Amino acid sequence: ATVLGKKLHVPKYPYSAFGAAVMASVGVYYDSLAQATENMVKIERTVTPYIDFQREYNRLYLEFKDKCRYA
């Protein structure tokens, strides 16, 4: 979350088979993938970025990019 700078929502069931079941329900039980996701996926927790660490990661990344330019 910190590196991406975004909140990440961790689903209760993070398995590919569950994702396939959500997609398979579209057109059978739900009209859209958004509707299926809203009704079937339960969020276990949300991870938020640490802003202070994010600033440091960005600084280091820009430094890395600058060094790669001269390599």
C-alpha positions as CSV (number, residue, x, y, z in Angstrom):
1,A,0.0,0.0,0.0
2,T,2.8,2.4,0.9
3,V,4.8,1.8,-2.3
4,L,1.6,2.1,-4.5
5,G,0.3,5.1,-2.5
6,K,-3.2,3.5,-2.4
7,K,-5.5,1.8,0.0
8,L,-5.5,-2.0,-0.6
9,H,-8.6,-4.0,0.3
10,V,-7.8,-7.6,1.3
11,P,-10.7,-10.0,0.5
12,K,-11.8,-12.6,3.0
13,Y,-11.3,-15.3,0.3
14,P,-8.3,-14.3,-1.9
15,Y,-8.4,-17.5,-4.0
16,S,-8.5,-17.7,-7.8
17,A,-11.4,-20.2,-7.6
18,F,-13.5,-17.7,-5.7
19,G,-12.7,-15.0,-8.3
20,A,-13.8,-17.5,-11.0
21,A,-17.0,-18.1,-9.1
22,V,-17.7,-14.4,-8.9
23,M,-17.2,-14.1,-12.7
24,A,-19.3,-17.1,-13.4
25,S,-22.2,-15.7,-11.4
26,V,-22.5,-12.8,-13.9
27,G,-25.4,-13.4,-16.3
28,V,-26.8,-16.1,-14.0
29,Y,-27.4,-14.4,-10.7
30,Y,-26.1,-10.9,-11.3
31,D,-26.3,-8.5,-14.3
32,S,-22.7,-7.2,-14.0
33,L,-19.4,-8.0,-12.6
34,A,-19.6,-4.9,-10.4
35,Q,-22.9,-6.2,-8.9
36,A,-21.5,-9.7,-8.4
37,T,-18.4,-8.3,-6.7
38,E,-20.4,-6.0,-4.5
39,N,-22.7,-8.9,-3.3
40,M,-20.2,-11.7,-3.1
41,V,-16.8,-10.3,-2.1
42,K,-16.3,-9.6,1.6
43,I,-13.4,-7.4,2.7
44,E,-11.4,-8.8,5.6
45,R,-9.3,-5.7,6.1
46,T,-8.0,-2.5,4.5
47,V,-4.3,-1.6,4.4
48,T,-3.5,2.1,4.2
49,P,-0.2,3.6,3.1
50,Y,2.3,5.2,5.5
51,I,2.7,8.7,4.1
52,D,6.1,9.3,5.6
53,F,7.5,6.1,4.2
54,Q,5.9,6.8,0.8
55,R,7.8,10.1,0.6
56,E,11.1,8.3,1.3
57,Y,10.3,5.5,-1.3
58,N,9.6,8.2,-3.9
59,R,12.8,9.9,-3.1
60,L,14.8,6.7,-3.4
61,Y,13.0,5.7,-6.6
62,L,13.8,9.1,-8.2
63,E,17.4,8.6,-7.1
64,F,17.5,5.1,-8.6
65,K,16.0,6.4,-11.9
66,D,18.6,9.1,-12.1
67,K,21.5,6.7,-11.5
68,C,20.1,4.3,-14.2
69,R,20.3,7.1,-16.7
70,Y,24.1,7.3,-16.5
71,A,24.7,3.5,-16.3
